[in-house]
Amino acid sequence: MSEQPIVLITGARGGMGRALSAQLHAQGWRVAAVGRDATALADVPSSVRIAADVTTPEGAAQAIAQCAEQLGQTPSHLAHCVGSTLIAPLHRTSAQQWREVLRVNLDSALCVLGAWIEARRAAQQPGAAVLVSSVVAQIGVANHEAIAAAKAGVEGLVRSAAATYAPIGLRVNAVAPGMTDTPLTAGMLKVAAMREGAGKQYPLGGVQTAEQIAEVMAFVLSESASRITGQCIAVDGGFTTIRPLVK
């Protein structure tokens, strides 16, 4: 029986990262869960828990190195789930706010993907990575300018990296979720009227769960998706491509 793959999951404390950790750990993967505070990862199903700030190149490299030290190898797979959001029109968004959105969402993606690629190149081994974008990078949604710009950058990064590193067997993809029930959206969704209104925007209806997003991420990382790279897959109940029938 071949050794189970190692996956580094950043943002493992959040809704999607936690759900993916649970799913892959249950399937026997060796999961390295990464967050800024290792104690906050205590209840995340994983093989090892790593404290690192992956919004910096040094922190991203540290996460990869600690994974190799504790599990014996650098991670063959990567799921980058670090993210934040900001719902505000551009004229009400300060320079400090949009810089923070870019730091958390785009800088972290560049740092982590770059560190993982370097490790894969050094190992001369193939691998697969999945990042998290958003439907707001694929279709215009009012009052999402800063986060839309950041996630559009993530999608551009995914496509370009997929092209660059396909010859050495690295697959790079992203998922682009719609409204998802996670700690990040809890403040909005705790109001029944807001939850109902959000659900009506989606042709399939309702608000999706973190587990549903994680299932797609797990598939993209798996050998079943061995011919998929450079894709930004919308997991959004049809939000970006179709419209519900108005009755």
Rosetta blueprint (number, residue, H / E / L):
1 M L
2 S L
3 E L
4 Q L
5 P L
6 I E
7 V E
8 L E
9 I E
10 T E
11 G L
12 A L
13 R L
14 G L
15 G H
16 M H
17 G H
18 R H
19 A H
20 L H
21 S H
22 A H
23 Q H
24 L H
25 H H
26 A H
27 Q L
28 G L
29 W L
30 R E
31 V E
32 A E
33 A E
34 V E
35 G E
36 R L
37 D L
38 A H
39 T H
40 A H
41 L H
42 A L
43 D L
44 V L
45 P L
46 S L
47 S L
48 V E
49 R E
50 I E
51 A E
52 A L
53 D L
54 V L
55 T L
56 T L
57 P H
58 E H
59 G H
60 A H
61 A H
62 Q H
63 A H
64 I H
65 A H
66 Q H
67 C H
68 A H
69 E H
70 Q H
71 L H
72 G L
73 Q L
74 T L
75 P L
76 S L
77 H E
78 L E
79 A E
80 H E
81 C L
82 V L
83 G L
84 S L
85 T L
86 L L
87 I L
88 A L
89 P L
90 L H
91 H H
92 R H
93 T L
94 S L
95 A H
96 Q H
97 Q H
98 W H
99 R H
100 E H
101 V H
102 L H
103 R H
104 V H
105 N H
106 L H
107 D H
108 S H
109 A H
110 L H
111 C H
112 V H
113 L H
114 G H
115 A H
116 W H
117 I H
118 E H
119 A H
120 R H
121 R H
122 A H
123 A H
124 Q L
125 Q L
126 P L
127 G E
128 A E
129 A E
130 V E
131 L E
132 V E
133 S L
134 S L
135 V H
136 V H
137 A H
138 Q L
139 I L
140 G L
141 V L
142 A L
143 N L
144 H L
145 E H
146 A H
147 I H
148 A H
149 A H
150 A H
151 K H
152 A H
153 G H
154 V H
155 E H
156 G H
157 L H
158 V H
159 R H
160 S H
161 A H
162 A H
163 A H
164 T H
165 Y H
166 A H
167 P H
168 I H
169 G L
170 L E
171 R E
172 V E
173 N E
174 A E
175 V E
176 A E
177 P E
178 G L
179 M L
180 T E
181 D E
182 T L
183 P L
184 L L
185 T L
186 A H
187 G H
188 M H
189 L H
190 K L
191 V L
192 A H
193 A H
194 M H
195 R H
196 E H
197 G H
198 A H
199 G H
200 K H
201 Q L
202 Y L
203 P L
204 L L
205 G L
206 G L
207 V L
208 Q E
209 T E
210 A H
211 E H
212 Q H
213 I H
214 A H
215 E H
216 V H
217 M H
218 A H
219 F H
220 V H
221 L H
222 S L
223 E H
224 S H
225 A H
226 S L
227 R L
228 I L
229 T L
230 G L
231 Q L
232 C E
233 I E
234 A E
235 V E
236 D L
237 G L
238 G L
239 F L
240 T L
241 T L
242 I L
243 R L
244 P L
245 L L
246 V L
247 K L
